[in-house]
């Protein structure tokens, strides 16, 4: 059984019940628990030593990142976070002061975002440290934004700049909670998600969920300064497509709304770049247009982008 | 910093907000998300290879146990479980078929208890397998049962039999969801929790939270057959006090209700033992009365109970 087969099997016939509006496969689960006017968002996310942080990462930033990743998923539904539980799986030789500093960073971000930390547990993890966050949020009924609503002709937008997150941004990014709520309040977005695995890995989630394709215009993809500074290691455009942990918003809306959006955005969030990077097309798959023509991106082909 | 200092520091000044009715320190967090007539319960629990199960444990039972432990915490608030997220942290050499079987066991228990599995994630865990469950539930407003309500003079009750869980029960116990809801509907319980760390470890949580003490009558504590069969390894009464993973209900109510409760229980749950094991007293701490007199149990003294 391959990993693809496994995930297909695991998610094919999961138990459901009447509260489930959106289950596995989107940024958060969406539940109707009977709150008048609101739906409940439910998400977990884990960071692991050696994968998401290193022994040299300041513990405050480890705790901050653990919560921030989960907050980005609430943003990806245009929701508001409410309460979190923290699972700390610790090696046997853990340092208590180190753990307290992890909580300091986590608690600071929780206070900034209005999240209550309502408990959790510590357990033993022989191999190293793992922090799992379970997060609840709410979203006005009908305002939740899924991956599955993209329509042919939609303009595709991305916030911020992409690539090179490992140079620092992955530890200090601000989840786009305010921006996502503003978008949902002021514009009829068709689809929304957050970028965690890189544009080339994540946009296909929207495409598959919506049954559409996409064409990106290479010159419009916003490449971060960090990616440009590391051009000797990796072509910056490839970094912007594949580096991951950008935690920016990726969304689509009717192209006739695009100009109005760009103008309103500049007034609302003058410090945050917003880029229209392409359009939703018929068919399936992702193609990139550059000065040489169209290049399909089916899980590779990045070596083309040296320039 | 000791582990005690750490937990005290971690839980002392956690961020809160207006939704939090009960935060860290009870079986579940209790949140008011605005559901008319109901409150929301929120809990996480993790099982770790080498701690909560072994390589020889059938994977279906590993998955079942992971969810059952969390369900027991919902029972401990007299709640009804709703939806769960599953975090699977896997070693690099994990076997996909093994993981699918974990889900089979977990999904079967979810279906039996009406729980929707609404997603989760798999991540790398260099040291071994860890399964964390995040679980939501609901409870009628005012019916949630905390650890902090025990009153002097209360009778102390426990369901089932205690000790020897490692012989098998820890893998196939049925969370006492129905029993706890029945108790909350029919009797004015003062406090309730589930037994996960053993009676001698868990009852003090109720005592500290309620600012009271307790006296147990040794001969009334229900000792499991599994604990009696292993008498050569450990005195059965000591096993009943300290073995852990019983996942039975421990609760108190006014002693004048005790006889009525025992009669009604026999009619409602004829197959489940219910035992009155002592009473809540003034002061603090736990003492045990046997034929020799009273013995304080302050984190030890078990060697007294050879008989």
HADDOCK unambig.tbl for C-alpha pairs under 7 A between the chains (distance, minus, plus):
assign (segid A and resid 1 and name CA) (segid B and resid 96 and name CA) 6.07 0.50 0.50
assign (segid A and resid 1 and name CA) (segid B and resid 97 and name CA) 6.62 0.50 0.50
assign (segid A and resid 3 and name CA) (segid B and resid 96 and name CA) 6.77 0.50 0.50
assign (segid A and resid 6 and name CA) (segid B and resid 96 and name CA) 6.10 0.50 0.50
assign (segid A and resid 6 and name CA) (segid B and resid 100 and name CA) 6.80 0.50 0.50
assign (segid A and resid 10 and name CA) (segid B and resid 100 and name CA) 6.46 0.50 0.50
assign (segid A and resid 10 and name CA) (segid B and resid 103 and name CA) 6.91 0.50 0.50
assign (segid A and resid 14 and name CA) (segid B and resid 107 and name CA) 6.80 0.50 0.50
assign (segid A and resid 14 and name CA) (segid B and resid 117 and name CA) 5.86 0.50 0.50
assign (segid A and resid 15 and name CA) (segid B and resid 107 and name CA) 6.29 0.50 0.50
assign (segid A and resid 15 and name CA) (segid B and resid 110 and name CA) 6.60 0.50 0.50
assign (segid A and resid 15 and name CA) (segid B and resid 111 and name CA) 5.87 0.50 0.50
assign (segid A and resid 15 and name CA) (segid B and resid 115 and name CA) 6.93 0.50 0.50
assign (segid A and resid 15 and name CA) (segid B and resid 116 and name CA) 4.97 0.50 0.50
assign (segid A and resid 15 and name CA) (segid B and resid 117 and name CA) 5.54 0.50 0.50
assign (segid A and resid 16 and name CA) (segid B and resid 115 and name CA) 6.85 0.50 0.50
assign (segid A and resid 16 and name CA) (segid B and resid 116 and name CA) 4.03 0.50 0.50
assign (segid A and resid 16 and name CA) (segid B and resid 117 and name CA) 6.27 0.50 0.50
assign (segid A and resid 17 and name CA) (segid B and resid 114 and name CA) 6.81 0.50 0.50
assign (segid A and resid 17 and name CA) (segid B and resid 115 and name CA) 6.95 0.50 0.50
assign (segid A and resid 17 and name CA) (segid B and resid 116 and name CA) 5.47 0.50 0.50
assign (segid A and resid 23 and name CA) (segid B and resid 118 and name CA) 4.21 0.50 0.50
assign (segid A and resid 23 and name CA) (segid B and resid 119 and name CA) 5.97 0.50 0.50
assign (segid A and resid 24 and name CA) (segid B and resid 118 and name CA) 4.99 0.50 0.50
assign (segid A and resid 24 and name CA) (segid B and resid 119 and name CA) 3.90 0.50 0.50
assign (segid A and resid 25 and name CA) (segid B and resid 119 and name CA) 6.94 0.50 0.50
assign (segid A and resid 29 and name CA) (segid B and resid 118 and name CA) 5.87 0.50 0.50
assign (segid A and resid 29 and name CA) (segid B and resid 119 and name CA) 6.86 0.50 0.50
assign (segid A and resid 33 and name CA) (segid B and resid 35 and name CA) 6.90 0.50 0.50
assign (segid A and resid 34 and name CA) (segid B and resid 35 and name CA) 5.47 0.50 0.50
assign (segid A and resid 35 and name CA) (segid B and resid 33 and name CA) 6.90 0.50 0.50
assign (segid A and resid 35 and name CA) (segid B and resid 34 and name CA) 5.48 0.50 0.50
assign (segid A and resid 35 and name CA) (segid B and resid 35 and name CA) 4.34 0.50 0.50
assign (segid A and resid 35 and name CA) (segid B and resid 36 and name CA) 6.97 0.50 0.50
assign (segid A and resid 36 and name CA) (segid B and resid 35 and name CA) 6.96 0.50 0.50
assign (segid A and resid 44 and name CA) (segid B and resid 85 and name CA) 6.81 0.50 0.50
assign (segid A and resid 44 and name CA) (segid B and resid 120 and name CA) 6.23 0.50 0.50
assign (segid A and resid 48 and name CA) (segid B and resid 125 and name CA) 6.78 0.50 0.50
assign (segid A and resid 85 and name CA) (segid B and resid 44 and name CA) 6.81 0.50 0.50
assign (segid A and resid 96 and name CA) (segid B and resid 1 and name CA) 6.04 0.50 0.50
assign (segid A and resid 96 and name CA) (segid B and resid 2 and name CA) 6.99 0.50 0.50
assign (segid A and resid 96 and name CA) (segid B and resid 3 and name CA) 6.72 0.50 0.50
assign (segid A and resid 96 and name CA) (segid B and resid 6 and name CA) 6.09 0.50 0.50
assign (segid A and resid 97 and name CA) (segid B and resid 1 and name CA) 6.56 0.50 0.50
assign (segid A and resid 100 and name CA) (segid B and resid 6 and name CA) 6.77 0.50 0.50
assign (segid A and resid 100 and name CA) (segid B and resid 10 and name CA) 6.48 0.50 0.50
assign (segid A and resid 103 and name CA) (segid B and resid 10 and name CA) 6.92 0.50 0.50
assign (segid A and resid 107 and name CA) (segid B and resid 14 and name CA) 6.81 0.50 0.50
assign (segid A and resid 107 and name CA) (segid B and resid 15 and name CA) 6.28 0.50 0.50
assign (segid A and resid 110 and name CA) (segid B and resid 15 and name CA) 6.60 0.50 0.50
assign (segid A and resid 111 and name CA) (segid B and resid 15 and name CA) 5.86 0.50 0.50
assign (segid A and resid 114 and name CA) (segid B and resid 17 and name CA) 6.82 0.50 0.50
assign (segid A and resid 115 and name CA) (segid B and resid 15 and name CA) 6.94 0.50 0.50
assign (segid A and resid 115 and name CA) (segid B and resid 16 and name CA) 6.85 0.50 0.50
assign (segid A and resid 115 and name CA) (segid B and resid 17 and name CA) 6.95 0.50 0.50
assign (segid A and resid 116 and name CA) (segid B and resid 15 and name CA) 4.98 0.50 0.50
assign (segid A and resid 116 and name CA) (segid B and resid 16 and name CA) 4.04 0.50 0.50
assign (segid A and resid 116 and name CA) (segid B and resid 17 and name CA) 5.47 0.50 0.50
assign (segid A and resid 117 and name CA) (segid B and resid 14 and name CA) 5.84 0.50 0.50
assign (segid A and resid 117 and name CA) (segid B and resid 15 and name CA) 5.53 0.50 0.50
assign (segid A and resid 117 and name CA) (segid B and resid 16 and name CA) 6.26 0.50 0.50
assign (segid A and resid 118 and name CA) (segid B and resid 23 and name CA) 4.22 0.50 0.50
assign (segid A and resid 118 and name CA) (segid B and resid 24 and name CA) 5.00 0.50 0.50
assign (segid A and resid 118 and name CA) (segid B and resid 29 and name CA) 5.89 0.50 0.50
assign (segid A and resid 119 and name CA) (segid B and resid 23 and name CA) 5.98 0.50 0.50
assign (segid A and resid 119 and name CA) (segid B and resid 24 and name CA) 3.92 0.50 0.50
assign (segid A and resid 119 and name CA) (segid B and resid 25 and name CA) 6.95 0.50 0.50
assign (segid A and resid 119 and name CA) (segid B and resid 29 and name CA) 6.87 0.50 0.50
assign (segid A and resid 120 and name CA) (segid B and resid 44 and name CA) 6.20 0.50 0.50
assign (segid A and resid 125 and name CA) (segid B and resid 48 and name CA) 6.79 0.50 0.50
assign (segid A and resid 126 and name CA) (segid B and resid 127 and name CA) 5.56 0.50 0.50
assign (segid A and resid 127 and name CA) (segid B and resid 126 and name CA) 5.57 0.50 0.50
assign (segid A and resid 127 and name CA) (segid B and resid 127 and name CA) 3.25 0.50 0.50
assign (segid A and resid 127 and name CA) (segid B and resid 128 and name CA) 6.55 0.50 0.50
assign (segid A and resid 128 and name CA) (segid B and resid 127 and name CA) 6.55 0.50 0.50
assign (segid A and resid 134 and name CA) (segid B and resid 134 and name CA) 6.30 0.50 0.50
